[in-house]
Amino acid sequence: MKWTATKIKALKAKQKIAVLTAYDTLTGSLVDAADIPMVLVGDSLGMTVLGYETTLPVSMDEMLHHTAAVSRGVANALIVADMPFMSYQPSVEMGLENAGRFLKEAHADAVKIEGGALRTELVEALVENGIPVLGHIGLTPQSIKQMGGYAVQGKTSEQARELMDDAMAIEQAGAFALVLECVPAELAQMISSALTIPTIGIGAGAGCDGQVLVFTDLLGISDKPVPKFVKKYADLNPIISGALSAYKAEVEAGSFPTDEQTY
Ligand code: KIV
């Protein structure tokens, strides 16, 4: 069954929602084969795959290229493309045009944008024009220069009230779900109870309606340290490194290939 934004929204209070990032056809097909209903082509692509320090340099061309690749590996999951930094911030018109490109050129089913009340006009315009929107508040990595670091958001009562208002505004504007990143669990639980759309947490505790993780973090592929909220369901880095070293050693020793691998 092909997942739609409407079907994902309807899971609220019925079933917790697993979401995972993917960056190419291989990772997209693995996520889809695991029956995960929503795949996010995150701009975390910049750090996990493209070697950037932050998500800020990620371009529309890179996101379109990778979203199209993911779409070739996914049959059922809802494909959400992350709109990169400065592809929607300058104006609603620019956001609308770039979001449309994800659906027309890269076969995405929906887009994700960062920000709260400030983005309601854009969310409304996207939804009115047939583009489902996943919101994203709390720690928003595209604002890292303004925030000053990857810190937990909403710790003071004033910030918590602001985040609650942002969440309500994004729901009101028509988003089908909302990512809550690095928010205290108690606040995330309150926001989740107040909204009629599902919340998808990352570092926001078990009270959210779903969870999202980064593909390479979940599988332990990278040798970089991961945030506290990550659970490594596998530790593939040493396995991959071991296999590569064994290959090199066998080629150098002349013990690969053997008769078994020879025509
Ligand atoms: O870019 C990304 O992967 C994300 C998720 C971590 C929510 O925005």
Boltz pocket constraint, residues with backbone or C-beta under 6 A from the ligand:
constraints:
  - pocket:
      binder: B
      contacts: [[A, 21], [A, 40], [A, 41], [A, 42], [A, 43], [A, 44], [A, 45], [A, 82], [A, 179], [A, 181], [A, 202], [A, 212], [A, 213], [A, 214]]
      max_distance: 6.0
